[in-house]
Amino acid sequence: MATLVCRSAFISDVHLGLRDCKAGYLLDFLRRLRCEQLYLVGDIIDLEALARRPWWHPLHSAVLGELLAHAARGTRLTYIPGNHDAALRALAGRSVAGIEIALDAVHVGGDGRRYRVSHGDEYDPEGQGRAWTRFGNFMQNLVCGANRHFNALRGVFGLPYLPLSLALKAQSPQALAYIRAFESRVAAGTRAAGCDGAICGHIHFGHVRAIDGALYLNDGDWIEHCTALVEHADGAMELLHWSEQPAALGRASRDRVLPSPAAVRAFAPLGRHADRQRTLRPAA
């Protein structure tokens, strides 16, 4: 088994307790991962979904067990609750089973850049009401359902996982407008906080992008796109898709940000095989 060695890693929007959670892919990622710091950037356990309709898969328990194993090995874990596990915000400032719980964090990269780490729901429009939230949840479930059936069909033919939902969002002007507006609000908040960049999740759209002097890093999700953000020893940030064919989708060092927004919307990897060889190395 190859090991993914990095300085820090960021995952969010796992939604344990939802049928669409891709726990198998995440479990493989966590078992290969070796890092100094692991940030859980919100919506790890979907407490809202569990309250509405309790459902749990053994793989979801395995994911929690692997996170605890990371903490036991000495990895520093920071859990920043999101809007779907907001009840855990009451535990901010405490440590549970070796996992620190915080409302947000400032991460200092290996190259000295400072990042504000938060789930991202604090950047939602102030006037967003319950009706719009319910509509958004309905559309999310619709997209996830299409993604699930599409990949079930691909599996019948032995084809690897492909996030159809990313292509669907890319074809929707309304979805793209919402994503761009969210990214702009995060970038503005980042500049106001005096940080070099922001790391968040929330909108299920992993992205590496420079916006007016601020670096916007969204680590994506594990119910549609199966993406995580990792930081290498030199401070470079990389967005990884993780399924049968791991691929690097974006990378940001001090002097270069890749790819273009259009490439992300097309789910175009940055040289899939070359990036995989560079990022993964055999376990000792």
N, C-alpha and C positions, 0 to 999 in steps of 0.2 A: 504494500500500500504506500503510495506517495504521500508526502507530508507538505502541507502549505505552511511555510514559515514566514512570519511577518512581525512587524513591531506592534501593530494594533489592528483590531477589526471591529466593524460596526454592522449590526443587523437590526432590522426593525420589521414591524408589520408581519409577524409570523402567524398570528391569529390561531394559536393552539385552541382547539375547541370548535373549529370550523371544519367542515368536510373538505373544503378546497385547500386547506393548508397542505403544502408540499413537504410534509415532515420527513419523508424518506430522503429527499435531496438535502435538506438542511442537516439531517443527522450525519450524512456522509461528509458534508462540509465541516461540521464541528469535530468529527472524529479525525479528520486530516489536519485540522487547524492547530498550530502552535504559535501563540503570541503572548506578549507581555500584558496587554490590556485588551479586554473585550467589552465593548459597549452594547447593551441591549436598549435600543433607542425607541422603545414604546410599542404597544399593541403586541406584546409577546404572547400573553394569554388573553383571549377574547372573553373577558368576564361578562360583557354585555350579551354576547351570543349564548354563553352558558346559562345566563339567567333566563333567557327566552326559551331556549330549547337545549337542555343538557345533552351533550354528545362528546365522546372522547374515544380516541384510538390509542392502542398500545404504543404506537410510534410517537405519539405526543408525550407520553410518559418517558419514553427513551430520550427524547430531546431534552426534557428537564433534567434527566439523569446525567446526560452528557455535559450540560451546563454546570451542574454541581461537581462533576469530575474535573472540569477545567479549574474551578475554584479550589478544589482539593490539591491540584497539582501546583498551585501557586499563581495561576493567572489572576490578575486583578479584574473583577467583574463589576461593572456599574450598570444598574438598571434604572432607566429613566422612563417612568410610566407614560403611556399615551392616553388618548381619549377612550379607547376600548378597555383599558385596564387602569382607569383613573382612580379607582378606589385605593390602589397601592400608593398613591401620592401621599396618603396619610402617614405612610411609613418613612417619608423622606428624612434623611439624616441617620437612619438606622442601617444595620447590617443583618441580613437574614441568610443563614447558611453560607456565610462567606461572601455574599453578594451585597454590595453597597447600593442603597436606593437613594436617588437624588432627583430633584425636579429638572435640573439641567446640569451641564458641566462645561468647563473650558479645557480642551485638549491641546497640549503643546506638542507639535509634531517634531520629528527628528531633525528637521531643518529649521526649527525655531518658529514656524508659523503657528498662530493661535486660532483655534476653531471653537465656535460656540456649538455645543452639541445639545440638541433638544428634539422632541418628537416632531414638532412642527404644527400641531393643531392650534397653537397660540397665534399663528399667522392666518387663520381662517377669517374671512370677512366678518366684521362685527355684526352686520345686519342679517347674517345667515340664520334663518328660522328653522323650526322643526319640519315644516312642509318641504323645504328645499333639502334638508338632511335626509328625510324619508325618501325623496325622489332619488337622491344621490345613492342611497343604499340599494334602492331597487335597481338602478342602472348597473351598480357594481355587481350585484347578484346575477343580473342578466349576462354581463360580460364574462363573469367567472363560469357561469353555466356553459356558455358557448365554448370557452377555453377548455373546460373539462371534457366535453363531448368530442371536441376536435382532437384533443390529445389521446383520448381513448381510442379513437379511430386510427390515429397514427401508430399507437401501440400495437394494434392488430397486425399492422404491416411491418412491425419491427423498426419503426422510425423513432428517432430521439425526440425528446420533449421540445416543443416550440411554443413560445408564449403568443398565441393568437391575439390575446387581449391588447398587447402592445401595438400590433398593426391596426386593430379596431380603433384604439384611441388616436392613433396617428392620422386616421381618416376622418376624424370628427373635429370640425373647426371649433365647436363649443368646448370639447375636452382640451384641445391644445390651448385655447384662450385661457381656460381656467388654470392650466399648468403654468403657462407663462406669467399670469398674474400672481400666482402663488410664489413662483421663483423670484419675481421682482420684489415682493414684500419681504421675503426672507433676506435677500441681498441688502435691502434698505435697513432692515433690523441689524444685520451683521455689521454694516458700516457704522451705525449709531452706537453699537456696543464696542467699537474700536478693535474688532477682530479681523483677521485676514480672511476667514472663511466660515461657512456654516455647514454643519453636518446634521441632516434630519431625515425623516421618512414621511409617513402620513399619507401622501397622495398616490402611493403605489406606482411611482414612475422614477426609476433610478436614473440619475443624470449627473454628469460632470460638466460644469459650465462656469465660465468667468462672466460676471455681470457687473459692469461699471466699477471695476477694481476689487470686487469681492468674489471669492471662490465659492460657488454653490455646489455642494456635494450631497446628493440624495442617494441613500443606500438601497432604495427600492423596497421589495417585499418578498414574501415566500408563499403567497397564494396564487400569484400570477407569473411573475417574472423571475423569481428565484435568484435574487441578486444580493450581494454583500459588498461592502466597501472595506478595503484593506490598505494599511499603510506599511510601506516597505522601510527598511532600515535608514534609507537616505531621506525619508520624509515624503517621498512621492506617494500619492493616493491613487488607487486603482479600483475601478468598479468591475466586479466579476459576476458573470452569470454562471450558475452551478447546476448542471443536470448531467445527462449522459456524456455531453460534450462541453466541459467547462470552457469559457471564453472570456477574454477581457473586452469590456465594452467602452471603457473610458479611462483616461490616465491624466493626472495633473502633477507636474513637478514645478519647481520654481520658475522655470523658463518656458514651459510648454504645456498647453491644455489640449487634450484630444478626447474624443473626436468632435466633429461639428454636430450641432443639434439634429441636423438632417440624418446623420449616420445613426444616431441613437434611435430615432423614430423608425428607421429601417431595420433595427436590430442587427447592425453590421459590426461584427467583431473586429478588434484590432489585431489582425493576423492570428487567427485562432490557435494554430498549432505552435507557432513561435512563442506566443505569449504563454501558452500552457507549459512549454518546456522551461521558460524562464521563471515562472512563478512557482511551479511545483518541483520539488527535488526529493530524491529517495530518502526514506527515513533511515536514521543511523542504526 
